[in-house]
């Protein structure tokens, strides 16, 4: 078809389409940060905005639970295996255990919790996982700070805090919770029965993680098996940061990070491979 010289350029040639398509398909800078921030605010409003006190209740509830259990166990066991304060000894085992248990559970449910929002192209499964991890990790850190500060101020503890060891312990607890949580995120989404199986497996961990005893007091044949529990290492490093006389030579940060890294990489690969199929179920 011939075009006359008097015809306007728009009639002769259609407007270019390819650059516009490229602009639409390109992700905006910092889109992941905005998505993660929006998901954090959504969870805070949906989980804590409907209760009296809001987000403060998420901190005060575990603090109150630990305070009550500390009082009960301090009456039953007056002489802790370390130090002179049983509430402090109990908190050094319970707080890192809570960090792992709570953050792992929240990360494992990230896909199911954010499933409606994952239909949007700007929200990815990694955004959902990181949002739940950041919010709950910071919440558990705040709980630990309040509990340790309250116990040290209220009781005669006579401790010298080693902040690098405490920071390492809670960083390891967060890393282990993230790694295991990512793997459980795939398993619980793909196989719903795994959620019940995992809760059953975690029940004896309260006893096997050294919350009520120290690793050194376990008899030798059993002690070797306890070493393979990564939470034993994290609790030992926590108590090293609280008690100056306790060294915890058995604790290996490299072992904990190896478990966290192996579980995290396996979970990320499985989610990368099958997350679209899981979200369509």
C-alpha positions as CSV (number, residue, x, y, z in Angstrom):
1,X,0.0,0.0,0.0
2,X,1.4,3.4,-1.1
3,X,1.4,6.4,1.3
4,X,1.2,9.9,-0.1
5,X,3.7,12.6,0.8
6,X,1.0,14.7,2.4
7,X,0.0,12.0,4.8
8,X,1.0,12.6,8.5
9,X,3.8,10.4,9.8
10,X,1.4,8.7,12.3
11,X,-0.7,7.4,9.4
12,X,2.3,6.0,7.7
13,X,4.0,4.2,10.6
14,X,2.5,2.7,13.7
15,X,3.9,3.9,17.0
16,X,6.8,1.8,18.4
17,X,5.6,-0.9,20.8
18,X,8.8,-2.8,21.8
19,X,10.3,0.0,24.1
20,X,7.0,0.3,25.9
21,X,6.8,-3.4,26.5
22,X,10.3,-3.4,27.9
23,X,9.4,-0.6,30.3
24,X,6.3,-2.5,31.6
25,X,8.3,-5.7,32.1
26,X,11.2,-4.0,33.9
27,X,10.9,-4.1,37.7
28,X,11.2,-0.8,39.5
29,X,14.3,-0.1,41.6
30,X,13.9,-1.1,45.2
31,X,10.6,-2.8,44.5
32,X,11.6,-5.7,46.8
33,X,12.3,-3.3,49.7
34,X,8.9,-1.7,49.2
35,X,7.2,-5.1,49.0
36,X,8.9,-6.3,52.1
37,X,8.0,-3.2,54.0
38,X,4.4,-3.4,52.9
39,X,4.2,-7.1,53.9
40,X,5.6,-6.3,57.4
41,X,3.1,-3.5,57.9
42,X,0.3,-5.8,56.7
43,X,1.3,-8.6,59.2
44,X,1.6,-6.1,62.1
45,X,-1.9,-4.7,61.4
46,X,-3.6,-8.0,60.7
47,X,-1.9,-10.0,63.6
48,X,-1.6,-7.3,66.3
49,X,-3.9,-4.5,65.2
50,X,-7.0,-6.2,66.4
51,X,-5.9,-6.8,70.0
52,X,-5.7,-4.4,72.9
53,X,-2.2,-3.0,73.0
54,X,-1.5,-3.9,69.4
55,X,2.1,-4.9,68.7
56,X,3.1,-4.4,72.4
57,X,1.0,-7.4,73.3
58,X,3.2,-9.6,71.0
59,X,6.2,-8.6,73.2
60,X,4.5,-8.6,76.6
61,X,2.8,-12.0,76.1
62,X,6.1,-14.1,75.9
63,X,7.7,-11.9,78.5
64,X,4.9,-12.7,80.9
65,X,5.0,-16.4,80.0
66,X,8.7,-16.6,80.7
67,X,8.3,-14.7,84.0
68,X,5.7,-17.1,85.2
69,X,7.6,-20.3,84.2
70,X,10.8,-18.8,85.7
71,X,9.0,-18.3,89.0
72,X,7.6,-21.8,89.0
73,X,10.8,-23.5,88.1
74,X,12.8,-21.4,90.6
75,X,10.6,-22.7,93.4
76,X,11.2,-26.3,92.3
77,X,14.9,-25.9,91.5
78,X,16.4,-23.4,93.8
79,X,20.1,-24.1,92.9
80,X,20.8,-23.7,89.1
81,X,23.7,-25.4,87.5
82,X,25.2,-22.0,86.7
83,X,25.2,-18.8,88.7
84,X,22.9,-18.0,91.6
85,X,19.7,-17.0,89.9
86,X,17.4,-19.7,88.4
87,X,15.3,-17.2,86.4
88,X,18.4,-16.1,84.6
89,X,19.6,-19.6,84.0
90,X,16.2,-20.6,82.7
91,X,16.0,-17.5,80.4
92,X,19.5,-18.2,78.9
93,X,18.0,-21.5,77.6
94,X,14.4,-20.5,76.9
95,X,15.0,-17.3,75.0
96,X,17.2,-18.7,72.2
97,X,14.9,-21.7,72.0
98,X,11.9,-19.3,71.6
99,X,13.8,-17.4,68.9
100,X,14.3,-20.5,66.8
101,X,10.9,-22.0,67.4
102,X,8.8,-18.8,66.8
103,X,10.8,-17.5,63.8
104,X,10.9,-20.9,62.2
105,X,7.2,-21.3,62.5
106,X,6.4,-17.9,61.1
107,X,8.8,-18.4,58.1
108,X,7.4,-21.8,57.4
109,X,3.9,-20.4,56.9
110,X,5.0,-17.5,54.7
111,X,3.6,-18.8,51.5
112,X,0.3,-19.8,53.0
113,X,0.0,-16.5,54.9
114,X,0.8,-14.2,51.9
115,X,-0.8,-16.4,49.2
116,X,-3.3,-13.8,48.0
117,X,-0.6,-11.1,47.6
118,X,1.8,-13.4,45.7
119,X,-0.5,-13.2,42.7
120,X,0.9,-9.7,42.0
121,X,4.1,-9.7,39.9
122,X,5.8,-7.2,42.2
123,X,5.5,-9.5,45.2
124,X,7.7,-12.7,45.3
125,X,8.0,-15.6,47.6
126,X,11.3,-14.3,48.8
127,X,9.6,-11.0,49.8
128,X,7.1,-13.0,51.9
129,X,9.8,-15.0,53.6
130,X,12.0,-12.1,54.4
131,X,9.1,-10.0,55.7
132,X,8.0,-12.6,58.2
133,X,11.6,-13.3,59.2
134,X,12.6,-9.6,59.8
135,X,9.4,-8.8,61.8
136,X,9.5,-11.9,64.1
137,X,13.3,-11.9,64.5
138,X,13.2,-8.3,65.7
139,X,10.3,-9.1,68.0
140,X,12.1,-11.9,69.6
141,X,15.2,-9.8,70.1
142,X,13.1,-7.2,71.9
143,X,11.6,-9.9,74.1
144,X,15.1,-11.2,75.0
145,X,16.3,-7.6,75.8
146,X,13.3,-7.0,78.1
147,X,13.6,-10.3,79.9
148,X,17.4,-10.1,80.4
149,X,17.2,-6.5,81.6
150,X,14.3,-7.2,83.9
151,X,16.0,-10.2,85.5
152,X,19.3,-8.4,86.0
153,X,17.6,-5.4,87.6
154,X,15.3,-7.5,89.8
155,X,17.6,-10.2,91.0
156,X,21.1,-10.5,92.4
157,X,22.7,-12.2,89.4
158,X,26.3,-11.1,89.7
159,X,26.9,-11.5,86.0
160,X,29.4,-9.9,83.6
161,X,27.8,-9.7,80.1
162,X,29.7,-10.7,77.1
163,X,27.8,-8.9,74.3
164,X,29.7,-10.4,71.3
165,X,28.8,-13.9,72.5
166,X,25.2,-12.9,73.1
167,X,25.0,-11.3,69.7
168,X,26.5,-14.4,68.1
169,X,24.1,-16.7,69.9
170,X,21.0,-14.8,68.7
171,X,22.4,-14.3,65.2
172,X,22.9,-18.1,65.0
173,X,19.4,-18.7,66.4
174,X,18.0,-16.4,63.7
175,X,20.0,-18.0,60.9
176,X,19.0,-21.5,62.0
177,X,15.4,-20.5,62.2
178,X,15.5,-18.9,58.7
179,X,17.3,-21.9,57.1
180,X,15.0,-24.5,58.7
181,X,12.0,-22.3,58.1
182,X,12.7,-21.9,54.4
183,X,12.9,-25.7,54.0
184,X,9.8,-26.2,56.1
185,X,8.0,-23.5,54.0
186,X,8.3,-25.8,51.0
187,X,7.5,-29.0,52.9
188,X,4.5,-27.6,54.8
189,X,3.1,-26.0,51.6
190,X,3.7,-29.1,49.5
191,X,2.7,-31.7,52.2
192,X,0.3,-30.2,54.7
193,X,0.7,-33.3,56.9
194,X,4.3,-32.3,57.6
195,X,3.1,-29.4,59.8
196,X,1.7,-31.9,62.3
197,X,4.7,-34.1,62.0
198,X,7.1,-31.2,62.7
199,X,5.1,-30.1,65.8
200,X,5.5,-33.6,67.1
201,X,9.2,-33.6,66.4
202,X,9.7,-30.3,68.2
203,X,8.0,-31.3,71.5
204,X,11.0,-33.2,72.9
205,X,13.4,-30.5,71.7
206,X,12.4,-28.4,74.8
207,X,14.1,-31.1,76.9
208,X,16.9,-32.0,74.5
209,X,18.1,-28.4,73.9
210,X,19.7,-27.9,77.3
211,X,17.1,-25.4,78.7
212,X,17.0,-27.0,82.1
213,X,20.5,-28.3,82.3
214,X,24.0,-27.7,80.9
215,X,25.6,-29.9,78.2
216,X,28.6,-30.7,80.5
217,X,26.4,-32.4,83.1
218,X,25.0,-35.0,80.6
219,X,26.6,-38.5,81.0
220,X,29.2,-39.3,78.4
221,X,27.3,-41.9,76.2
222,X,24.3,-39.5,75.8
223,X,26.4,-36.4,75.5
224,X,27.8,-37.4,72.1
225,X,24.3,-37.7,70.7
226,X,23.2,-34.3,72.2
227,X,26.1,-32.6,70.4
228,X,24.3,-33.0,67.0
229,X,21.4,-30.8,68.2
230,X,22.3,-27.3,66.9
231,X,20.2,-25.7,69.6
232,X,22.6,-27.2,72.3
233,X,25.4,-25.1,70.7
234,X,23.3,-21.9,70.6
235,X,22.2,-22.3,74.2
236,X,25.8,-22.9,75.2
237,X,27.0,-19.7,73.5
238,X,24.2,-17.7,75.1
239,X,25.3,-18.9,78.6
240,X,28.9,-18.1,77.7
241,X,27.7,-14.5,77.1
242,X,26.0,-14.4,80.5
243,X,28.3,-16.3,82.8
244,X,32.0,-15.3,82.7
245,X,33.1,-18.6,84.3
246,X,31.4,-20.7,81.6
247,X,33.3,-21.3,78.4
248,X,31.2,-23.8,76.4
249,X,34.1,-25.3,74.4
250,X,31.8,-27.8,72.7
251,X,29.8,-25.0,71.0
252,X,30.5,-24.7,67.3
253,X,29.1,-21.8,65.3
254,X,30.4,-23.4,62.1
255,X,28.3,-26.5,62.7
256,X,25.2,-24.4,63.4
257,X,25.8,-22.3,60.2
258,X,26.4,-25.5,58.2
259,X,23.0,-26.8,59.2
260,X,21.3,-23.5,58.6
261,X,23.0,-23.1,55.2
262,X,22.2,-26.6,54.0
263,X,18.6,-26.4,55.0
264,X,18.2,-22.9,53.5
265,X,19.8,-23.7,50.2
266,X,17.7,-26.9,49.8
267,X,14.5,-24.9,50.7
268,X,15.4,-22.1,48.3
269,X,16.1,-24.5,45.4
270,X,12.8,-26.4,46.0
271,X,10.8,-23.1,46.2
272,X,12.5,-21.7,43.1
273,X,11.6,-24.9,41.2
274,X,8.1,-25.5,42.5
275,X,6.7,-22.3,44.0
276,X,4.4,-21.6,41.0
277,X,2.8,-25.1,41.3
278,X,2.4,-24.7,45.1
279,X,0.6,-21.4,44.7
280,X,-1.8,-22.8,42.2
281,X,-3.0,-25.6,44.6
